Amino acid sequence: MWWTIGLTLAAGIGSAALGQGREVLLGVGAPVVATAGSWVRITRVWARAPATLLAALIRAFAVKGLFFVAWVWVALAVFEARPAPFVVSFTVSFVTLHLTEAWCLRRLMAAGTGSGCS
């Protein structure tokens, strides 16, 4: 999990350095923060009380939905990010990180113990 987060962040920083500007960093930032935070929460809940994981996932989904709506509004309205590079980087990083999170969650639940993915 953490290597995917690192690669996504590195790609965002690299793209920004190559002239895509802050839009790419803004697009990558929210999915990286949300995925890292939710994965830490998932592994803690799983270690403490696996039976409560579904409720924690539903709460996290609601919080992430509100967070992403606020992030998009701030990026486009406050930071006046160019829509095209922001939306592309946000979408690609969101899908990549959440597919990785789903895969790691599957491994975590199949293993029964451990962290699922490192």
C-alpha positions in Angstrom: 0.0 0.0 0.0 2.7 2.5 1.0 4.7 2.0 -2.1 1.7 2.8 -4.3 1.1 6.0 -2.2 4.7 6.9 -2.6 4.8 6.3 -6.4 1.6 8.3 -6.8 3.0 11.2 -4.9 6.3 11.0 -6.7 4.5 11.0 -10.1 2.6 14.1 -9.0 5.7 15.9 -7.9 7.5 14.8 -11.1 4.7 16.1 -13.3 4.6 19.4 -11.4 8.3 19.7 -11.9 8.0 19.1 -15.6 5.6 22.0 -16.0 2.1 20.7 -15.1 2.2 23.0 -12.1 0.3 22.8 -8.9 -2.8 21.4 -10.5 -1.2 17.9 -10.6 -0.1 18.2 -7.0 -3.6 19.3 -6.0 -5.1 16.4 -8.0 -2.8 13.8 -6.4 -2.9 15.3 -2.9 -6.4 14.4 -1.8 -6.4 10.8 -2.9 -3.0 10.2 -1.3 -4.1 11.7 2.0 -7.5 9.9 2.0 -6.0 6.5 1.1 -3.2 6.8 3.7 -5.6 7.8 6.4 -8.2 5.2 5.6 -5.6 2.4 5.4 -4.2 3.3 8.8 -7.8 3.3 10.2 -8.7 0.0 8.4 -5.6 -1.8 9.8 -6.3 -0.5 13.3 -9.9 -1.5 13.3 -9.1 -4.9 11.9 -6.5 -5.6 14.6 -8.8 -4.4 17.4 -12.2 -5.7 16.3 -12.6 -7.2 12.9 -16.4 -7.5 13.3 -16.7 -3.7 13.3 -14.8 -3.2 10.0 -17.9 -2.8 7.8 -19.2 0.0 10.0 -15.8 1.7 9.9 -15.7 1.4 6.1 -19.1 2.9 5.7 -18.2 5.9 7.9 -14.9 6.3 6.1 -16.8 6.3 2.7 -19.0 9.1 3.9 -16.1 11.2 5.3 -14.0 10.7 2.1 -17.0 11.7 0.0 -17.3 15.0 1.9 -13.5 15.5 1.9 -13.3 15.0 -1.9 -16.1 17.4 -2.7 -14.5 20.1 -0.5 -11.1 19.4 -2.0 -12.3 19.8 -5.6 -14.1 23.0 -4.6 -11.0 24.5 -2.9 -8.7 23.4 -5.8 -10.9 24.9 -8.5 -12.4 27.9 -6.7 -9.8 29.0 -4.2 -6.6 27.9 -5.9 -8.0 28.5 -9.4 -6.4 25.3 -10.7 -6.7 24.6 -14.4 -9.5 22.0 -14.6 -8.0 19.6 -17.2 -4.7 18.7 -15.4 -6.4 18.7 -12.0 -9.2 16.4 -13.0 -7.0 14.0 -14.9 -4.4 13.7 -12.1 -7.2 13.5 -9.4 -9.1 10.8 -11.3 -6.0 8.6 -12.2 -4.6 8.8 -8.6 -8.1 8.2 -7.1 -8.7 5.1 -9.1 -5.2 3.7 -8.8 -5.0 4.2 -5.0 -8.5 2.9 -4.3 -8.0 -0.2 -6.4 -4.8 -0.8 -4.5 -6.7 -0.3 -1.2 -9.4 -2.7 -2.3 -6.8 -5.3 -3.2 -5.0 -4.9 0.1 -8.3 -5.1 2.0 -9.0 -8.4 0.2 -5.6 -9.7 1.2 -6.0 -8.5 4.8 -9.3 -10.3 5.2 -8.1 -13.5 3.5 -5.0 -13.6 5.7 -7.0 -13.1 8.9 -4.0 -11.4 10.5 -1.2 -9.0 9.6 -1.5 -5.8 7.6 -2.5 -7.2 4.2 -0.2 -5.0 2.2 2.9 -3.1 3.2 
